[in-house]
Amino acid sequence: MNDFFSLLLFLPVLALFALFVMTAVLLGRQRKYRDEWLERFQRMEKILEAHQALMTSMTQPVPEAGQISDAPSAPSEPQEPEKIAEAPAPSGMAAAIAQKEEPEPGSAEGWESALYETLPPSRFEIAAKEILHEIWNWLIVGEGHRSENVSMEYAVASNWLLRIGVIILVTGIAFFLKYSIDTGLLGEHARVALSVLAGLGMLVGGIRLLGTRYHLFGQGMLGGGIAVLYFSVFAAFAFYHLVAAYPAFALMALITASAGLLAVRLDSMLVAIFAIIGGYCTPILLSTGVVNFTGLFSYLLLLGVGILGINWHKQWHLLNFLSFFFNYALFFGVMRNYTVADFWRVMPFLTAFFALYSTMVFLFCLIRKSRSTLLDLLALIVNAGIFFGTAYVLVDQAYGQIWVAFVSLALAAFYAGHVYYCLARRVLDRELLLSFIALAAFFVAVSLPLILSRQWITVSWSLQALTMLWISGKLRSEFLRQVSYLLYAVVLLRFCFFDLPGQYGAGMASNVPLAEFLTGLIERLISFGIPIASFGLAFKLIEAPAKAAPLAVEATNDVGQWLKERWMMAAAVIVGAGMLFMFLQLELYRTFGYLYPPLRPPVLTLLWLALCAALLLRYRAAPDPILLRGLQFFLAAVLIKLFFFDLNTWNLSMGYVWSGEDSWTILYGGDYSFALALMRLLDFGLVIAFLAYAFLHFPISVEDAARMRALFGGTAIVLLFIFLSLELNSLLRQYVPGLRSGGVSILWSLFGLSLVFAGIKRQIRALRLAGLALFAVVAWKVFFVDLARLEQIYRIVAFIVLGLLALGGSFAYMKYQQTFMPRTAGDSKQ
């Protein structure tokens, strides 16, 4: 039974794989032929253009050297090609010949040159490169753009000497404070006051130097002054305990805000960087060892809002990256002390951080009409990933996994709102819009498994894919269409490798109550039927997309068509049919195995024949070699099923008919049952009926029609012969064992006589020869097998009947004697 289940699962997969391979091969071959013909046409067009230019130049008069004449000259004699090539060509002809000598697009030389031609970088790549270059310049030379008149050596040396000098100066002030502490030179208040005065003096001096030839030095003084002020407040709090924690915190926050205003006012990124570093170091420097989530995260949020305000006026990408890094570093640093009781003191701030840094990414893209870059989109994705990953852990620990879906759905709605904003405001930023669409689709897909059980995940994803496909038609978004195709691929993989093995891989107990079985059947019909129906509806939506909505995606904001519609329509039909076939195969096997096991073989045969009938009808409507190969494959699978699995329903075995016999024969095991015989009749009868239908309705206009019709008809006759022989053998073995051998011989004789009559009537030589061969086998069997096995009375009956049948065959030949007379025209059917 396991082998049967494996075969049933393997054959449809193999069939789908074979269909896909054959489709790919034919499409590749068609594309190859099309490219070859297109290349030839292009070559012919180039040659015709060159010839036309050459003929035009030849019809123009060529004046002799030193002679100018306005009168038209007489046409000269046409020259041979060799002479034309040797003669000095005029300008028009020279241009034509030069054009002809250039490598053609289809030539090998042109192909080699085109092979190594690199495409220019896109705007998206150039913008990201410029941002990285600007950040690199600032780190190296202190400015985003170095003047061409300034050498690299001067820029690097002056910038880094200034930075090193500021660091040394601040360190010197720190050493002075330490020395004053060790020697008692100055009091605590005097030390702090001197440090504050030094910091303020550096700020004033730096401001006065800005805009002069010492502008860079002035920026360094400003940064150093801010650092000295931070250190002064820290010393007053940590070293001398002159101020408490909250006043010191407020002072440092004031320094940070003032530095930010100075950075915007003076257009100095260095001041802003010192403000950010000092601002994020403040909680570390003023740490009391007690974790205060609300206070710390409120401060970080205010600091982030301040940086957002700076970005409103200045597009300094380095500030965004520094703020993003320091903020989440502090956040995860204090989360080591987190407990579930702190959920509502942490989760709102985590959400605020996510919204803040998401806004930082597209602030200039949406509000300031600045196109996004690769770095912006990476920050957008990383920010969403950090938030969702952290929120997943926090919500799962506090309330369980199902509530995590609320977070993912909120994220999907958040990004869907951005998509709507971009479409409503006609924002021309393709990369940003596609990122919003992808993130919204991703979080919707993630939400469904969190809400539903494993059994309904595939259902939910198939409905989401269908919805996305419909929305892609409304928005005319090719990108969203490709995303829906990707989700359909995930649905197919999960359907084949998770849902089917999980539901049908394990056997079902035979003592399951009927009500419970019917409930499970309904659930399976829904859980497997909806994904299959989704593929069918996808075919309809691909063929006829939904009517476009007013807020449609413009072509400049979308991607190209990656997958052709005709390919996806064919894939939807093939995949949907394959999924339906596999589901019905496994479900019918289980259902009828529970309800009435003897009916299972004919029902499964009917399913396979339904697929063959669909292929045959499709082939009749539009003959295609792929459909014919598929029909042959599935018919072969049906025959394998009959002979290797369904044949066992007879319980055949080899044994002796009578005790003391030397010969073996086929015996029917068990008691004969007319109900089981009816099931076998249905099983074989369906296959024979389909083969007869295929023989009668196969299109005769296609190639190899005669061979296929002969194959269908011959297979049907052989199956009928095998079925009748086995069934009669079993019947006589149970009820008239003495006539068993002779009864089979009589059946074979009737079969042979029917073949002879049919062959003569329809003038088919193959049938006549098959009937005669069967008569020969019967004659051998009668004299060498039946004579020894039959009882006397049965022997008399059998021989009389067989003799009459043989006479009937002879009479048939005599009656239709004219059929075998020589004819003037050749008999193609003989």
Disulfide bonds with the S-S distance in Angstrom:
none
